[in-house]
Amino acid sequence: MAKRERGPTGQWRRRLAQTLQTAVAYPPYWFLRLLPLDMASALAGWLGRTFGPKLAANRRAERNLRLVFPDLNDAARRRIVTGMWDNAARVVTDYIHLGALLAQPDRIEVRGGKVLERLRRDGRPALFFSAHLANWEMVTLAVRRAGLPLCVVYRRFNNPGVDRVVRRLQGQSGVTLVPKGGRGARRLVGLIEDGMSTVMLVDQRLNNGIAVPFFGYRAMTAPALARLARRFDAPIVPARVERLAGARFRVTFEPPLEVPHGEDPAAEERAVMARVNARLEAWIRERPEQWFWLHRRWPKEPEAMTSENGD
C-alpha cells in the first residue's frame, strides 16, 4: 500500500486534488440546482438505479443483506440494493433543493406532533435519534418547524470546498452545526445545558463503542445517546423518516424511551442502546431499500448476539 505523502509536496498535491474534485462537482451541482425539485430528484434516482449497482461498493451492500436477510432470493436482494442506490442519489438533490423543501411544508408529513408540542411546552432539551434512512435531514426540518432550538453534530468532509457547500445548505434550516471531535463534544454539552435539543444518527459502527445486538449480531455502538440522557435527564425520542415518493417524506416522532437511573450505568447504557437498535431494526425491516447498506456495521466475521448481555 502506498504511503501518504507528507510535507509541502504532499500538501500541495492534496490541495490540488481537492480543487479538481470541487471543480468537477460544481457543474452537476448547478445543473441539478437549476432543475425543478421533482425533476432533479427523478433524474438522480435514475442515475442511482442505473450506475450504483455497478460500483465496487455494491458488494458490501449485498454482503450486509445476505447477513441480515439470509432467506432473501437474488431477485429480492437486487431490488433492495437498487432501491438503496435510488434513495442515496435522491438524497443529493434533496440537499441541493433544501430551500424548496423548507418553502413547501406539504412535502414533509409529520406524525407524532404531540410529542414535539409537549417538548416545546416543557422547555426541556430532547435527544432525537434517527438513522441513515430515506433522508435523515427531514428530522431537522420537522423539529425546527415545530419551533424547537436544535443543534446537529456533523463530520467534516475531507474536501473543504465540498464541506462548505453542504454546511451552507444545512444552515438554511436555522440549525446550529457542531463539528465532530473534542471541541465539538464540549460545545454540544454546553448547548444542551443551555436547553438546545440535538439529533443523533446512531446506526454506524464505533470501534471503541459498546457491544449491542443489531439484527442478531454483535455491533459496536456509540453509547453517547444513553450517556447524555442520563447526564441531563433528557428524553430520548425516536425519529423515523420515510421517503414516500420522490421528494416527499413522512417523519414520525415516537414516544420517548424510558431511561433508567440506577447504580449500574454501564448495564443501563447497554440496555438503552439495545432498545435504540431494536427501533432501528424495525424501521429498516419495513423499508430496507431506504437504508444505507454500505456501512461497515458488522465485522467480516460477525458474532451472533441475542441480548444486551451477549447471551
Secondary structure, DSSP 8 states (H G I E B T S, - for coil): ------HHHHHHHHHHHHHHHHHHHHHHHHHHHHS-HHHHHHHHHHHHHHHGGGSTTHHHHHHHHHHH-TT--HHHHHHHHHHHHHHHHHHHHHHHTHHHHHH-GGGEEEE-HHHHHHHHHHT---EEEE-SBS-THHHHHHHHHTT--EEEEE---SSHHHHHHHHHHHGGG--EEEESSHHHHHHHHHHHHTT-EEEEE--S--TTSEEEEETTEEEEE--HHHHHHHHHT--EEEEEEEEEETTEEEEEE---B----SS-HHHHHHHHHHHHHHHHHHHHHHSGGGB-TTS--S-SS--B--STT--
